[in-house]
């Protein structure tokens, strides 16, 4: 026979404690350092509501779905995060506590003793939470954001991607090894460009150009 606990009445303020500790047989209480992700909006699990609580909130007692009537559907119990208490430190027996809170203008602030700083919602949702405080609200959670396809699956990226050089492979003991590239390597710059003229101290750039031209003509006559 299974035993379970149900909630008879939904509170206005919901306080959740995150279990950030465990017990070690030799070390005693040990703090868990893993990050626990928590949402901005929380829909209360209707499976934990008692029959009376479901009826009070307009939920069907059998399948915990909104009751269909002549009027609009009764929304599920929704809570919105307004404060997070964090514990800083490696040990359970000591450390430092800070808190982030949201005001009535949806602006978040961090309270660290006498220091108060303004922070973003993203920073408020990345705390090492020890206590989570939610307040019941009539707001509905925003629709989930549809993530666009990754750039790797884009045909534009595939069309413009640079292909690897073609290779010839040889099967040796059941494994393929790269043996050589097909085609010749492109000619180096030194084999295409003429040798740079040697700079003679005291010679002007004009005389150097004339001497280089005459030397090239003599070389072509000898070849002929």
C-alpha positions as CSV (number, residue, x, y, z in Angstrom):
1,X,0.0,0.0,0.0
2,X,1.5,3.3,-1.1
3,X,1.4,6.4,1.1
4,X,1.4,9.9,-0.3
5,X,0.7,13.5,1.0
6,X,-1.8,15.9,-0.6
7,X,-2.3,19.6,-0.1
8,X,-5.7,20.6,1.2
9,X,-5.3,24.4,0.6
10,X,-3.0,26.3,-1.8
11,X,-1.0,29.0,0.0
12,X,-0.6,32.5,-1.2
13,X,3.2,32.3,-0.8
14,X,4.9,29.0,-1.6
15,X,8.3,28.4,0.0
16,X,10.4,25.6,-1.5
17,X,13.6,24.3,0.1
18,X,16.3,23.0,-2.2
19,X,18.1,20.0,-0.7
20,X,21.7,21.1,-1.2
21,X,23.1,18.7,1.4
22,X,23.5,15.0,2.1
23,X,24.9,12.9,4.9
24,X,28.3,11.1,4.6
25,X,29.0,8.2,7.1
26,X,32.5,9.5,7.8
27,X,32.3,13.3,6.9
28,X,28.8,13.9,8.3
29,X,26.7,16.6,6.6
30,X,28.2,17.5,3.1
31,X,27.0,20.3,0.9
32,X,26.0,19.4,-2.7
33,X,27.5,21.9,-5.2
34,X,25.4,20.9,-8.2
35,X,23.3,23.7,-9.8
36,X,19.6,23.3,-9.5
37,X,17.6,24.9,-12.3
38,X,14.3,26.6,-11.2
39,X,11.6,28.3,-13.3
40,X,10.3,31.9,-13.2
41,X,6.7,30.5,-13.4
42,X,5.7,27.4,-11.6
43,X,2.5,25.4,-12.2
44,X,1.6,23.6,-9.0
45,X,1.3,19.8,-9.7
46,X,-2.4,19.1,-9.5
47,X,-1.6,15.4,-8.6
48,X,-0.6,16.7,-5.2
49,X,-3.9,18.4,-4.5
50,X,-6.6,16.7,-2.4
51,X,-10.1,16.2,-3.8
52,X,-11.5,19.1,-1.8
53,X,-8.6,21.4,-3.0
54,X,-9.2,20.4,-6.6
55,X,-12.9,21.2,-6.3
56,X,-12.1,24.5,-4.6
57,X,-9.9,25.5,-7.5
58,X,-12.3,24.3,-10.2
59,X,-10.3,21.2,-11.1
60,X,-11.7,17.8,-11.9
61,X,-11.0,15.3,-9.1
62,X,-10.4,12.3,-11.4
63,X,-7.8,13.5,-13.9
64,X,-6.8,17.0,-12.5
65,X,-7.9,18.8,-15.6
66,X,-9.9,22.1,-15.8
67,X,-13.7,21.5,-15.5
68,X,-15.6,22.2,-18.7
69,X,-18.5,24.5,-18.2
70,X,-20.4,27.3,-19.7
71,X,-17.7,29.8,-18.8
72,X,-14.0,29.9,-19.5
73,X,-11.7,27.2,-18.2
74,X,-10.3,27.7,-14.7
75,X,-6.5,28.1,-15.1
76,X,-4.2,25.8,-13.2
77,X,-2.6,27.2,-10.0
78,X,0.3,29.3,-11.2
79,X,3.1,30.8,-8.9
80,X,5.6,33.4,-9.9
81,X,9.1,33.6,-8.4
82,X,9.8,36.7,-6.3
83,X,12.8,35.9,-4.1
84,X,15.7,33.5,-3.9
85,X,17.9,32.9,-0.9
86,X,21.3,31.5,-1.7
87,X,24.0,29.9,0.5
88,X,27.6,30.7,-0.4
89,X,30.3,28.4,0.9
90,X,31.6,24.8,0.7
91,X,30.4,23.5,4.0
92,X,27.0,23.1,5.6
93,X,28.0,24.3,9.1
94,X,29.2,27.7,7.8
95,X,29.0,30.1,4.9
96,X,27.2,33.3,3.8
97,X,23.6,34.0,2.8
98,X,22.5,36.4,0.1
99,X,19.1,37.1,-1.4
100,X,17.7,38.3,-4.7
101,X,14.2,39.9,-4.8
102,X,11.8,41.2,-7.4
103,X,9.9,44.4,-6.8
104,X,6.4,45.3,-8.1
105,X,8.0,46.7,-11.3
106,X,9.6,43.3,-12.1
107,X,13.1,44.6,-11.4
108,X,15.5,42.3,-9.6
109,X,17.9,43.3,-6.8
110,X,20.6,41.4,-5.0
111,X,20.9,42.0,-1.2
112,X,24.3,41.1,0.3
113,X,24.4,42.5,3.8
114,X,24.3,46.3,3.3
115,X,25.1,46.1,-0.4
116,X,22.2,46.3,-2.8
117,X,22.7,46.0,-6.6
118,X,20.4,45.8,-9.5
119,X,20.6,42.6,-11.5
120,X,18.9,41.0,-14.6
121,X,16.3,38.3,-14.5
122,X,18.8,35.9,-16.1
123,X,21.1,36.5,-13.1
124,X,18.3,35.9,-10.7
125,X,17.6,32.5,-12.2
126,X,21.2,31.4,-12.0
127,X,21.6,31.6,-8.2
128,X,22.8,28.7,-6.0
129,X,19.3,28.5,-4.5
130,X,18.7,27.4,-1.0
131,X,15.2,28.7,-0.7
132,X,12.7,29.6,-3.5
133,X,9.8,31.9,-2.7
134,X,6.9,32.0,-5.1
135,X,3.7,34.0,-4.9
136,X,0.4,32.9,-6.5
137,X,-0.6,35.0,-9.5
138,X,-3.3,35.2,-12.1
139,X,-0.6,35.6,-14.8
140,X,-0.2,32.7,-17.2
141,X,3.3,31.3,-18.1
142,X,4.5,32.5,-21.5
143,X,4.3,30.2,-24.5
144,X,7.5,28.2,-25.0
145,X,9.9,29.7,-27.5
146,X,10.2,27.8,-30.7
147,X,13.9,27.2,-31.4
148,X,14.8,27.7,-35.1
149,X,16.8,25.0,-36.9
150,X,20.5,25.0,-36.2
151,X,22.8,26.7,-38.6
152,X,24.4,23.4,-39.4
153,X,21.3,22.1,-41.0
154,X,20.9,25.3,-43.2
155,X,21.3,24.6,-47.0
156,X,23.1,27.9,-47.3
157,X,25.8,26.8,-45.0
158,X,26.1,23.4,-46.8
159,X,26.3,25.1,-50.2
160,X,29.1,27.5,-49.1
161,X,31.1,25.1,-47.0
162,X,34.6,24.4,-48.3
163,X,35.0,20.7,-49.2
164,X,38.1,18.8,-48.1
165,X,40.7,17.8,-50.7
166,X,40.1,14.5,-52.5
167,X,42.1,11.7,-51.1
168,X,43.1,8.2,-52.2
169,X,43.0,5.5,-49.5
170,X,44.5,2.1,-49.1
171,X,43.0,-0.8,-47.1
172,X,45.7,-2.1,-44.8
173,X,44.8,-4.7,-42.2
174,X,41.2,-3.7,-42.3
175,X,41.8,0.0,-41.7
176,X,41.9,2.8,-44.1
177,X,44.9,5.1,-44.1
178,X,45.4,8.3,-46.0
179,X,48.3,7.7,-48.5
180,X,48.4,10.7,-50.9
181,X,46.5,13.6,-52.2
182,X,45.2,13.4,-55.8
183,X,46.6,16.1,-58.1
184,X,49.8,18.1,-57.9
185,X,50.5,20.7,-55.4
186,X,50.2,24.3,-56.8
187,X,53.4,25.9,-57.8
188,X,55.1,27.9,-55.2
189,X,55.4,31.7,-55.4
190,X,59.2,31.4,-55.8
191,X,58.8,29.4,-59.1
192,X,56.4,31.8,-60.7
193,X,57.7,35.2,-59.7
194,X,61.1,36.5,-61.1
195,X,63.9,36.8,-58.6
196,X,64.0,40.1,-56.8
197,X,66.8,42.5,-58.0
198,X,69.7,42.8,-55.7
199,X,70.0,46.2,-54.1
200,X,73.5,47.8,-54.7
201,X,74.5,50.5,-52.2
202,X,74.7,53.9,-53.8
203,X,72.7,53.0,-56.9
204,X,69.5,55.0,-57.4
205,X,66.2,53.2,-58.0
206,X,66.1,54.4,-61.7
207,X,69.5,53.0,-62.5
208,X,68.6,49.8,-60.7
209,X,65.5,49.3,-62.9
210,X,67.6,50.0,-66.1
211,X,70.3,47.5,-65.1
212,X,67.7,44.9,-64.3
213,X,66.0,45.4,-67.7
214,X,69.2,45.1,-69.7
215,X,70.3,42.0,-67.7
216,X,67.0,40.4,-68.6
217,X,67.4,41.2,-72.3
218,X,70.9,39.7,-72.4
219,X,69.6,36.5,-70.8
220,X,66.9,36.2,-73.4
221,X,69.4,36.6,-76.3
222,X,71.6,33.9,-74.9
223,X,68.7,31.5,-74.7
224,X,67.8,32.3,-78.3
